[in-house]
Amino acid sequence: MFKDFLKHLFPRVVLQRNLRISYTFCLGGLAFTALLLLALSGLLLMFYYRPGATEAYNSIIFLEASVHGGKYLRSLHRMASHALLILIMLHTLRVVLTGAFAPPRQRNWIIGACLLGLAAFEAYTGYLLPMDQLALWATQTGMTLLEAAPLGEFFRDILVPDSVGGPLSLIRFYVLHIVLLPAVTFCFCLLHFYLVRKQKGLLPYL
């Protein structure tokens, strides 16, 4: 599976007609590129971010004011997250409009829908980390909406065992954002690309 994943990213041959700009704009590939950019910029941000309830905001201020290129790096990470969500949603819309979810690709359609949900949840967990007023109130709003859903209070107690912005909730959002969700997302991407190659997709010569 991993071998096919690498072959999908680096094919040994590409037909010239497939290099032309089309209506799909290689949205899936662009989304994966945004994901790699997020991983790289996030890794660099980890060198300065301190996941403490009283330290997180000050570490962001230090990054933007005292680290050379720090403000650019944080902006790059934020814009890449916006780009990832937009590209995945456009890719999903393209799949729906072209009927690419039909058999035998229904399994890959489900995986793609899961990737969209994972990207949205990843963005939500990262929103709290700066610990500014916007992050706190936006996360509080999200938790209030979650309570209205079935089993919402159960999941809220897992995500926020103390209070929004409390030490336990912040560290749980941080672990979700940098470890669990990225790991699951990359595994789903690997499986997604593997199935594209297995089903030949729109590139039968692969």
Biotite code that builds the C-alpha atoms (Angstrom):
import biotite.structure as struc

atoms = struc.array([
    struc.Atom([0.000, 0.000, 0.000], chain_id="A", res_id=1, res_name="MET", atom_name="CA", element="C"),
    struc.Atom([2.785, 2.441, 0.901], chain_id="A", res_id=2, res_name="PHE", atom_name="CA", element="C"),
    struc.Atom([4.590, 1.593, -2.347], chain_id="A", res_id=3, res_name="LYS", atom_name="CA", element="C"),
    struc.Atom([1.477, 2.405, -4.379], chain_id="A", res_id=4, res_name="ASP", atom_name="CA", element="C"),
    struc.Atom([1.082, 5.610, -2.366], chain_id="A", res_id=5, res_name="PHE", atom_name="CA", element="C"),
    struc.Atom([4.574, 6.746, -3.411], chain_id="A", res_id=6, res_name="LEU", atom_name="CA", element="C"),
    struc.Atom([3.963, 5.692, -7.005], chain_id="A", res_id=7, res_name="LYS", atom_name="CA", element="C"),
    struc.Atom([0.818, 7.812, -7.047], chain_id="A", res_id=8, res_name="HIS", atom_name="CA", element="C"),
    struc.Atom([2.765, 10.851, -5.841], chain_id="A", res_id=9, res_name="LEU", atom_name="CA", element="C"),
    struc.Atom([5.700, 10.169, -8.185], chain_id="A", res_id=10, res_name="PHE", atom_name="CA", element="C"),
    struc.Atom([4.388, 8.284, -11.254], chain_id="A", res_id=11, res_name="PRO", atom_name="CA", element="C"),
    struc.Atom([6.988, 6.851, -13.629], chain_id="A", res_id=12, res_name="ARG", atom_name="CA", element="C"),
    struc.Atom([5.127, 8.239, -16.645], chain_id="A", res_id=13, res_name="VAL", atom_name="CA", element="C"),
    struc.Atom([2.537, 10.960, -17.227], chain_id="A", res_id=14, res_name="VAL", atom_name="CA", element="C"),
    struc.Atom([0.725, 11.456, -20.506], chain_id="A", res_id=15, res_name="LEU", atom_name="CA", element="C"),
    struc.Atom([1.113, 14.898, -22.030], chain_id="A", res_id=16, res_name="GLN", atom_name="CA", element="C"),
    struc.Atom([-2.649, 15.431, -22.262], chain_id="A", res_id=17, res_name="ARG", atom_name="CA", element="C"),
    struc.Atom([-2.929, 14.942, -18.488], chain_id="A", res_id=18, res_name="ASN", atom_name="CA", element="C"),
    struc.Atom([-0.605, 17.898, -17.893], chain_id="A", res_id=19, res_name="LEU", atom_name="CA", element="C"),
    struc.Atom([-3.111, 20.302, -19.386], chain_id="A", res_id=20, res_name="ARG", atom_name="CA", element="C"),
    struc.Atom([-5.131, 22.482, -17.022], chain_id="A", res_id=21, res_name="ILE", atom_name="CA", element="C"),
    struc.Atom([-8.623, 21.023, -16.787], chain_id="A", res_id=22, res_name="SER", atom_name="CA", element="C"),
    struc.Atom([-11.774, 21.789, -14.812], chain_id="A", res_id=23, res_name="TYR", atom_name="CA", element="C"),
    struc.Atom([-10.589, 19.530, -11.964], chain_id="A", res_id=24, res_name="THR", atom_name="CA", element="C"),
    struc.Atom([-7.340, 21.534, -11.449], chain_id="A", res_id=25, res_name="PHE", atom_name="CA", element="C"),
    struc.Atom([-5.867, 18.457, -9.694], chain_id="A", res_id=26, res_name="CYS", atom_name="CA", element="C"),
    struc.Atom([-7.796, 19.470, -6.576], chain_id="A", res_id=27, res_name="LEU", atom_name="CA", element="C"),
    struc.Atom([-6.904, 16.304, -4.667], chain_id="A", res_id=28, res_name="GLY", atom_name="CA", element="C"),
    struc.Atom([-3.194, 16.776, -5.331], chain_id="A", res_id=29, res_name="GLY", atom_name="CA", element="C"),
    struc.Atom([-3.381, 20.443, -4.368], chain_id="A", res_id=30, res_name="LEU", atom_name="CA", element="C"),
    struc.Atom([-5.162, 19.531, -1.132], chain_id="A", res_id=31, res_name="ALA", atom_name="CA", element="C"),
    struc.Atom([-2.434, 17.022, -0.282], chain_id="A", res_id=32, res_name="PHE", atom_name="CA", element="C"),
    struc.Atom([0.202, 19.670, -1.045], chain_id="A", res_id=33, res_name="THR", atom_name="CA", element="C"),
    struc.Atom([-1.538, 22.015, 1.416], chain_id="A", res_id=34, res_name="ALA", atom_name="CA", element="C"),
    struc.Atom([-1.518, 19.190, 3.970], chain_id="A", res_id=35, res_name="LEU", atom_name="CA", element="C"),
    struc.Atom([2.242, 18.726, 3.559], chain_id="A", res_id=36, res_name="LEU", atom_name="CA", element="C"),
    struc.Atom([2.739, 22.474, 3.916], chain_id="A", res_id=37, res_name="LEU", atom_name="CA", element="C"),
    struc.Atom([0.690, 22.404, 7.117], chain_id="A", res_id=38, res_name="LEU", atom_name="CA", element="C"),
    struc.Atom([2.790, 19.560, 8.498], chain_id="A", res_id=39, res_name="ALA", atom_name="CA", element="C"),
    struc.Atom([6.058, 21.360, 7.733], chain_id="A", res_id=40, res_name="LEU", atom_name="CA", element="C"),
    struc.Atom([4.982, 24.768, 9.068], chain_id="A", res_id=41, res_name="SER", atom_name="CA", element="C"),
    struc.Atom([3.368, 23.157, 12.117], chain_id="A", res_id=42, res_name="GLY", atom_name="CA", element="C"),
    struc.Atom([6.575, 21.284, 12.898], chain_id="A", res_id=43, res_name="LEU", atom_name="CA", element="C"),
    struc.Atom([8.501, 24.574, 12.862], chain_id="A", res_id=44, res_name="LEU", atom_name="CA", element="C"),
    struc.Atom([5.883, 26.263, 15.054], chain_id="A", res_id=45, res_name="LEU", atom_name="CA", element="C"),
    struc.Atom([6.309, 23.536, 17.668], chain_id="A", res_id=46, res_name="MET", atom_name="CA", element="C"),
    struc.Atom([9.815, 24.839, 18.410], chain_id="A", res_id=47, res_name="PHE", atom_name="CA", element="C"),
    struc.Atom([8.306, 27.996, 19.938], chain_id="A", res_id=48, res_name="TYR", atom_name="CA", element="C"),
    struc.Atom([4.791, 27.110, 21.054], chain_id="A", res_id=49, res_name="TYR", atom_name="CA", element="C"),
    struc.Atom([4.252, 26.263, 24.733], chain_id="A", res_id=50, res_name="ARG", atom_name="CA", element="C"),
    struc.Atom([0.977, 24.387, 25.412], chain_id="A", res_id=51, res_name="PRO", atom_name="CA", element="C"),
    struc.Atom([0.258, 25.917, 28.793], chain_id="A", res_id=52, res_name="GLY", atom_name="CA", element="C"),
    struc.Atom([-2.880, 27.781, 29.792], chain_id="A", res_id=53, res_name="ALA", atom_name="CA", element="C"),
    struc.Atom([-0.803, 30.762, 30.962], chain_id="A", res_id=54, res_name="THR", atom_name="CA", element="C"),
    struc.Atom([2.049, 30.391, 28.432], chain_id="A", res_id=55, res_name="GLU", atom_name="CA", element="C"),
    struc.Atom([0.391, 29.712, 25.077], chain_id="A", res_id=56, res_name="ALA", atom_name="CA", element="C"),
    struc.Atom([-0.616, 33.279, 24.256], chain_id="A", res_id=57, res_name="TYR", atom_name="CA", element="C"),
    struc.Atom([2.759, 34.703, 25.333], chain_id="A", res_id=58, res_name="ASN", atom_name="CA", element="C"),
    struc.Atom([4.563, 32.150, 23.155], chain_id="A", res_id=59, res_name="SER", atom_name="CA", element="C"),
    struc.Atom([2.556, 33.333, 20.138], chain_id="A", res_id=60, res_name="ILE", atom_name="CA", element="C"),
    struc.Atom([3.386, 36.963, 20.904], chain_id="A", res_id=61, res_name="ILE", atom_name="CA", element="C"),
    struc.Atom([7.072, 36.025, 21.229], chain_id="A", res_id=62, res_name="PHE", atom_name="CA", element="C"),
    struc.Atom([6.959, 34.126, 17.939], chain_id="A", res_id=63, res_name="LEU", atom_name="CA", element="C"),
    struc.Atom([5.474, 37.056, 16.025], chain_id="A", res_id=64, res_name="GLU", atom_name="CA", element="C"),
    struc.Atom([7.492, 39.839, 17.685], chain_id="A", res_id=65, res_name="ALA", atom_name="CA", element="C"),
    struc.Atom([10.910, 38.313, 18.348], chain_id="A", res_id=66, res_name="SER", atom_name="CA", element="C"),
    struc.Atom([11.451, 35.409, 15.946], chain_id="A", res_id=67, res_name="VAL", atom_name="CA", element="C"),
    struc.Atom([12.719, 36.243, 12.482], chain_id="A", res_id=68, res_name="HIS", atom_name="CA", element="C"),
    struc.Atom([9.976, 35.218, 10.048], chain_id="A", res_id=69, res_name="GLY", atom_name="CA", element="C"),
    struc.Atom([7.751, 34.043, 12.898], chain_id="A", res_id=70, res_name="GLY", atom_name="CA", element="C"),
    struc.Atom([4.749, 36.117, 11.885], chain_id="A", res_id=71, res_name="LYS", atom_name="CA", element="C"),
    struc.Atom([5.083, 34.893, 8.299], chain_id="A", res_id=72, res_name="TYR", atom_name="CA", element="C"),
    struc.Atom([5.353, 31.282, 9.476], chain_id="A", res_id=73, res_name="LEU", atom_name="CA", element="C"),
    struc.Atom([2.207, 31.497, 11.589], chain_id="A", res_id=74, res_name="ARG", atom_name="CA", element="C"),
    struc.Atom([0.308, 33.223, 8.768], chain_id="A", res_id=75, res_name="SER", atom_name="CA", element="C"),
    struc.Atom([1.499, 30.541, 6.342], chain_id="A", res_id=76, res_name="LEU", atom_name="CA", element="C"),
    struc.Atom([0.186, 27.823, 8.648], chain_id="A", res_id=77, res_name="HIS", atom_name="CA", element="C"),
    struc.Atom([-3.167, 29.561, 9.020], chain_id="A", res_id=78, res_name="ARG", atom_name="CA", element="C"),
    struc.Atom([-3.596, 30.243, 5.292], chain_id="A", res_id=79, res_name="MET", atom_name="CA", element="C"),
    struc.Atom([-2.587, 26.677, 4.415], chain_id="A", res_id=80, res_name="ALA", atom_name="CA", element="C"),
    struc.Atom([-5.311, 25.394, 6.738], chain_id="A", res_id=81, res_name="SER", atom_name="CA", element="C"),
    struc.Atom([-7.882, 27.575, 4.973], chain_id="A", res_id=82, res_name="HIS", atom_name="CA", element="C"),
    struc.Atom([-6.598, 26.380, 1.593], chain_id="A", res_id=83, res_name="ALA", atom_name="CA", element="C"),
    struc.Atom([-6.817, 22.737, 2.675], chain_id="A", res_id=84, res_name="LEU", atom_name="CA", element="C"),
    struc.Atom([-10.476, 23.050, 3.683], chain_id="A", res_id=85, res_name="LEU", atom_name="CA", element="C"),
    struc.Atom([-11.413, 24.938, 0.520], chain_id="A", res_id=86, res_name="ILE", atom_name="CA", element="C"),
    struc.Atom([-9.587, 22.496, -1.767], chain_id="A", res_id=87, res_name="LEU", atom_name="CA", element="C"),
    struc.Atom([-11.086, 19.420, -0.095], chain_id="A", res_id=88, res_name="ILE", atom_name="CA", element="C"),
    struc.Atom([-14.587, 20.903, -0.328], chain_id="A", res_id=89, res_name="MET", atom_name="CA", element="C"),
    struc.Atom([-14.078, 21.757, -4.017], chain_id="A", res_id=90, res_name="LEU", atom_name="CA", element="C"),
    struc.Atom([-12.690, 18.283, -4.632], chain_id="A", res_id=91, res_name="HIS", atom_name="CA", element="C"),
    struc.Atom([-15.724, 16.765, -2.908], chain_id="A", res_id=92, res_name="THR", atom_name="CA", element="C"),
    struc.Atom([-18.048, 18.950, -4.989], chain_id="A", res_id=93, res_name="LEU", atom_name="CA", element="C"),
    struc.Atom([-16.277, 17.839, -8.173], chain_id="A", res_id=94, res_name="ARG", atom_name="CA", element="C"),
    struc.Atom([-16.732, 14.176, -7.191], chain_id="A", res_id=95, res_name="VAL", atom_name="CA", element="C"),
    struc.Atom([-20.439, 14.745, -6.566], chain_id="A", res_id=96, res_name="VAL", atom_name="CA", element="C"),
    struc.Atom([-21.048, 16.672, -9.808], chain_id="A", res_id=97, res_name="LEU", atom_name="CA", element="C"),
    struc.Atom([-19.180, 14.145, -11.972], chain_id="A", res_id=98, res_name="THR", atom_name="CA", element="C"),
    struc.Atom([-20.671, 11.087, -10.279], chain_id="A", res_id=99, res_name="GLY", atom_name="CA", element="C"),
    struc.Atom([-17.227, 9.760, -9.364], chain_id="A", res_id=100, res_name="ALA", atom_name="CA", element="C"),
    struc.Atom([-18.663, 8.334, -6.137], chain_id="A", res_id=101, res_name="PHE", atom_name="CA", element="C"),
    struc.Atom([-20.545, 5.613, -8.027], chain_id="A", res_id=102, res_name="ALA", atom_name="CA", element="C"),
    struc.Atom([-19.485, 1.945, -7.862], chain_id="A", res_id=103, res_name="PRO", atom_name="CA", element="C"),
    struc.Atom([-16.786, 0.712, -7.752], chain_id="A", res_id=104, res_name="PRO", atom_name="CA", element="C"),
    struc.Atom([-15.503, 3.915, -6.116], chain_id="A", res_id=105, res_name="ARG", atom_name="CA", element="C"),
    struc.Atom([-18.020, 4.158, -3.260], chain_id="A", res_id=106, res_name="GLN", atom_name="CA", element="C"),
    struc.Atom([-15.438, 3.017, -0.687], chain_id="A", res_id=107, res_name="ARG", atom_name="CA", element="C"),
    struc.Atom([-13.059, 5.781, -1.728], chain_id="A", res_id=108, res_name="ASN", atom_name="CA", element="C"),
    struc.Atom([-15.945, 8.256, -1.566], chain_id="A", res_id=109, res_name="TRP", atom_name="CA", element="C"),
    struc.Atom([-16.487, 7.343, 2.095], chain_id="A", res_id=110, res_name="ILE", atom_name="CA", element="C"),
    struc.Atom([-12.772, 7.741, 2.819], chain_id="A", res_id=111, res_name="ILE", atom_name="CA", element="C"),
    struc.Atom([-12.793, 11.148, 1.119], chain_id="A", res_id=112, res_name="GLY", atom_name="CA", element="C"),
    struc.Atom([-15.773, 12.248, 3.200], chain_id="A", res_id=113, res_name="ALA", atom_name="CA", element="C"),
    struc.Atom([-13.897, 11.150, 6.329], chain_id="A", res_id=114, res_name="CYS", atom_name="CA", element="C"),
    struc.Atom([-10.897, 13.206, 5.207], chain_id="A", res_id=115, res_name="LEU", atom_name="CA", element="C"),
    struc.Atom([-13.127, 16.270, 4.905], chain_id="A", res_id=116, res_name="LEU", atom_name="CA", element="C"),
    struc.Atom([-14.409, 15.717, 8.445], chain_id="A", res_id=117, res_name="GLY", atom_name="CA", element="C"),
    struc.Atom([-10.891, 15.152, 9.775], chain_id="A", res_id=118, res_name="LEU", atom_name="CA", element="C"),
    struc.Atom([-9.659, 18.367, 8.137], chain_id="A", res_id=119, res_name="ALA", atom_name="CA", element="C"),
    struc.Atom([-12.509, 20.351, 9.695], chain_id="A", res_id=120, res_name="ALA", atom_name="CA", element="C"),
    struc.Atom([-11.892, 18.830, 13.150], chain_id="A", res_id=121, res_name="PHE", atom_name="CA", element="C"),
    struc.Atom([-8.145, 19.424, 12.802], chain_id="A", res_id=122, res_name="GLU", atom_name="CA", element="C"),
    struc.Atom([-8.810, 23.091, 12.046], chain_id="A", res_id=123, res_name="ALA", atom_name="CA", element="C"),
    struc.Atom([-11.140, 23.330, 15.035], chain_id="A", res_id=124, res_name="TYR", atom_name="CA", element="C"),
    struc.Atom([-8.615, 21.854, 17.481], chain_id="A", res_id=125, res_name="THR", atom_name="CA", element="C"),
    struc.Atom([-5.950, 24.232, 16.211], chain_id="A", res_id=126, res_name="GLY", atom_name="CA", element="C"),
    struc.Atom([-8.193, 27.251, 16.663], chain_id="A", res_id=127, res_name="TYR", atom_name="CA", element="C"),
    struc.Atom([-7.935, 27.101, 20.454], chain_id="A", res_id=128, res_name="LEU", atom_name="CA", element="C"),
    struc.Atom([-4.145, 26.862, 20.649], chain_id="A", res_id=129, res_name="LEU", atom_name="CA", element="C"),
    struc.Atom([-3.313, 30.619, 20.431], chain_id="A", res_id=130, res_name="PRO", atom_name="CA", element="C"),
    struc.Atom([-5.464, 31.142, 23.546], chain_id="A", res_id=131, res_name="MET", atom_name="CA", element="C"),
    struc.Atom([-6.573, 34.643, 22.580], chain_id="A", res_id=132, res_name="ASP", atom_name="CA", element="C"),
    struc.Atom([-10.103, 35.944, 23.076], chain_id="A", res_id=133, res_name="GLN", atom_name="CA", element="C"),
    struc.Atom([-11.231, 34.952, 19.578], chain_id="A", res_id=134, res_name="LEU", atom_name="CA", element="C"),
    struc.Atom([-9.969, 31.395, 20.080], chain_id="A", res_id=135, res_name="ALA", atom_name="CA", element="C"),
    struc.Atom([-11.618, 31.032, 23.472], chain_id="A", res_id=136, res_name="LEU", atom_name="CA", element="C"),
    struc.Atom([-15.034, 32.324, 22.408], chain_id="A", res_id=137, res_name="TRP", atom_name="CA", element="C"),
    struc.Atom([-15.048, 30.437, 19.109], chain_id="A", res_id=138, res_name="ALA", atom_name="CA", element="C"),
    struc.Atom([-14.175, 27.175, 20.887], chain_id="A", res_id=139, res_name="THR", atom_name="CA", element="C"),
    struc.Atom([-16.818, 27.864, 23.538], chain_id="A", res_id=140, res_name="GLN", atom_name="CA", element="C"),
    struc.Atom([-19.398, 28.353, 20.778], chain_id="A", res_id=141, res_name="THR", atom_name="CA", element="C"),
    struc.Atom([-18.366, 25.066, 19.191], chain_id="A", res_id=142, res_name="GLY", atom_name="CA", element="C"),
    struc.Atom([-18.687, 23.221, 22.485], chain_id="A", res_id=143, res_name="MET", atom_name="CA", element="C"),
    struc.Atom([-22.132, 24.716, 23.077], chain_id="A", res_id=144, res_name="THR", atom_name="CA", element="C"),
    struc.Atom([-23.267, 23.520, 19.643], chain_id="A", res_id=145, res_name="LEU", atom_name="CA", element="C"),
    struc.Atom([-21.772, 20.086, 20.339], chain_id="A", res_id=146, res_name="LEU", atom_name="CA", element="C"),
    struc.Atom([-23.893, 19.733, 23.469], chain_id="A", res_id=147, res_name="GLU", atom_name="CA", element="C"),
    struc.Atom([-27.039, 19.934, 21.330], chain_id="A", res_id=148, res_name="ALA", atom_name="CA", element="C"),
    struc.Atom([-25.984, 16.899, 19.267], chain_id="A", res_id=149, res_name="ALA", atom_name="CA", element="C"),
    struc.Atom([-26.659, 13.266, 20.263], chain_id="A", res_id=150, res_name="PRO", atom_name="CA", element="C"),
    struc.Atom([-23.985, 12.156, 22.765], chain_id="A", res_id=151, res_name="LEU", atom_name="CA", element="C"),
    struc.Atom([-22.741, 15.733, 22.613], chain_id="A", res_id=152, res_name="GLY", atom_name="CA", element="C"),
    struc.Atom([-22.239, 16.124, 26.343], chain_id="A", res_id=153, res_name="GLU", atom_name="CA", element="C"),
    struc.Atom([-20.253, 12.885, 26.438], chain_id="A", res_id=154, res_name="PHE", atom_name="CA", element="C"),
    struc.Atom([-17.829, 14.083, 23.762], chain_id="A", res_id=155, res_name="PHE", atom_name="CA", element="C"),
    struc.Atom([-17.653, 17.546, 25.301], chain_id="A", res_id=156, res_name="ARG", atom_name="CA", element="C"),
    struc.Atom([-16.547, 16.054, 28.618], chain_id="A", res_id=157, res_name="ASP", atom_name="CA", element="C"),
    struc.Atom([-13.793, 14.168, 26.786], chain_id="A", res_id=158, res_name="ILE", atom_name="CA", element="C"),
    struc.Atom([-12.554, 17.230, 24.886], chain_id="A", res_id=159, res_name="LEU", atom_name="CA", element="C"),
    struc.Atom([-13.072, 19.766, 27.682], chain_id="A", res_id=160, res_name="VAL", atom_name="CA", element="C"),
    struc.Atom([-12.871, 18.043, 31.085], chain_id="A", res_id=161, res_name="PRO", atom_name="CA", element="C"),
    struc.Atom([-12.295, 21.305, 32.983], chain_id="A", res_id=162, res_name="ASP", atom_name="CA", element="C"),
    struc.Atom([-13.240, 24.410, 30.988], chain_id="A", res_id=163, res_name="SER", atom_name="CA", element="C"),
    struc.Atom([-12.515, 25.866, 27.570], chain_id="A", res_id=164, res_name="VAL", atom_name="CA", element="C"),
    struc.Atom([-8.936, 27.084, 27.752], chain_id="A", res_id=165, res_name="GLY", atom_name="CA", element="C"),
    struc.Atom([-8.235, 25.166, 30.954], chain_id="A", res_id=166, res_name="GLY", atom_name="CA", element="C"),
    struc.Atom([-4.978, 23.199, 31.324], chain_id="A", res_id=167, res_name="PRO", atom_name="CA", element="C"),
    struc.Atom([-6.524, 19.803, 30.570], chain_id="A", res_id=168, res_name="LEU", atom_name="CA", element="C"),
    struc.Atom([-8.636, 20.954, 27.626], chain_id="A", res_id=169, res_name="SER", atom_name="CA", element="C"),
    struc.Atom([-5.697, 22.803, 26.052], chain_id="A", res_id=170, res_name="LEU", atom_name="CA", element="C"),
    struc.Atom([-3.336, 19.842, 26.276], chain_id="A", res_id=171, res_name="ILE", atom_name="CA", element="C"),
    struc.Atom([-6.006, 17.538, 24.835], chain_id="A", res_id=172, res_name="ARG", atom_name="CA", element="C"),
    struc.Atom([-6.622, 19.877, 21.907], chain_id="A", res_id=173, res_name="PHE", atom_name="CA", element="C"),
    struc.Atom([-2.852, 20.147, 21.426], chain_id="A", res_id=174, res_name="TYR", atom_name="CA", element="C"),
    struc.Atom([-2.302, 16.366, 21.346], chain_id="A", res_id=175, res_name="VAL", atom_name="CA", element="C"),
    struc.Atom([-5.240, 15.925, 18.984], chain_id="A", res_id=176, res_name="LEU", atom_name="CA", element="C"),
    struc.Atom([-3.932, 18.677, 16.722], chain_id="A", res_id=177, res_name="HIS", atom_name="CA", element="C"),
    struc.Atom([-0.296, 17.619, 16.430], chain_id="A", res_id=178, res_name="ILE", atom_name="CA", element="C"),
    struc.Atom([-0.391, 13.819, 16.898], chain_id="A", res_id=179, res_name="VAL", atom_name="CA", element="C"),
    struc.Atom([-3.663, 11.919, 16.650], chain_id="A", res_id=180, res_name="LEU", atom_name="CA", element="C"),
    struc.Atom([-5.542, 13.752, 13.893], chain_id="A", res_id=181, res_name="LEU", atom_name="CA", element="C"),
    struc.Atom([-2.501, 14.207, 11.581], chain_id="A", res_id=182, res_name="PRO", atom_name="CA", element="C"),
    struc.Atom([-1.598, 10.514, 11.964], chain_id="A", res_id=183, res_name="ALA", atom_name="CA", element="C"),
    struc.Atom([-5.132, 9.389, 11.111], chain_id="A", res_id=184, res_name="VAL", atom_name="CA", element="C"),
    struc.Atom([-5.342, 11.891, 8.241], chain_id="A", res_id=185, res_name="THR", atom_name="CA", element="C"),
    struc.Atom([-2.112, 10.702, 6.617], chain_id="A", res_id=186, res_name="PHE", atom_name="CA", element="C"),
    struc.Atom([-3.222, 7.066, 6.986], chain_id="A", res_id=187, res_name="CYS", atom_name="CA", element="C"),
    struc.Atom([-6.511, 7.885, 5.264], chain_id="A", res_id=188, res_name="PHE", atom_name="CA", element="C"),
    struc.Atom([-4.621, 9.746, 2.510], chain_id="A", res_id=189, res_name="CYS", atom_name="CA", element="C"),
    struc.Atom([-2.417, 6.699, 1.994], chain_id="A", res_id=190, res_name="LEU", atom_name="CA", element="C"),
    struc.Atom([-5.491, 4.471, 1.684], chain_id="A", res_id=191, res_name="LEU", atom_name="CA", element="C"),
    struc.Atom([-7.256, 7.022, -0.534], chain_id="A", res_id=192, res_name="HIS", atom_name="CA", element="C"),
    struc.Atom([-4.402, 7.197, -3.044], chain_id="A", res_id=193, res_name="PHE", atom_name="CA", element="C"),
    struc.Atom([-3.940, 3.420, -2.914], chain_id="A", res_id=194, res_name="TYR", atom_name="CA", element="C"),
    struc.Atom([-7.560, 2.865, -3.917], chain_id="A", res_id=195, res_name="LEU", atom_name="CA", element="C"),
    struc.Atom([-7.265, 5.464, -6.686], chain_id="A", res_id=196, res_name="VAL", atom_name="CA", element="C"),
    struc.Atom([-4.387, 3.474, -8.184], chain_id="A", res_id=197, res_name="ARG", atom_name="CA", element="C"),
    struc.Atom([-6.084, 0.131, -7.570], chain_id="A", res_id=198, res_name="LYS", atom_name="CA", element="C"),
    struc.Atom([-9.213, 1.297, -9.375], chain_id="A", res_id=199, res_name="GLN", atom_name="CA", element="C"),
    struc.Atom([-7.042, 3.013, -12.012], chain_id="A", res_id=200, res_name="LYS", atom_name="CA", element="C"),
    struc.Atom([-9.067, 6.205, -11.588], chain_id="A", res_id=201, res_name="GLY", atom_name="CA", element="C"),
    struc.Atom([-8.793, 8.441, -14.631], chain_id="A", res_id=202, res_name="LEU", atom_name="CA", element="C"),
    struc.Atom([-5.237, 7.336, -15.372], chain_id="A", res_id=203, res_name="LEU", atom_name="CA", element="C"),
    struc.Atom([-5.462, 3.745, -16.725], chain_id="A", res_id=204, res_name="PRO", atom_name="CA", element="C"),
    struc.Atom([-1.818, 3.786, -17.843], chain_id="A", res_id=205, res_name="TYR", atom_name="CA", element="C"),
    struc.Atom([-0.690, 3.821, -14.190], chain_id="A", res_id=206, res_name="LEU", atom_name="CA", element="C"),
])
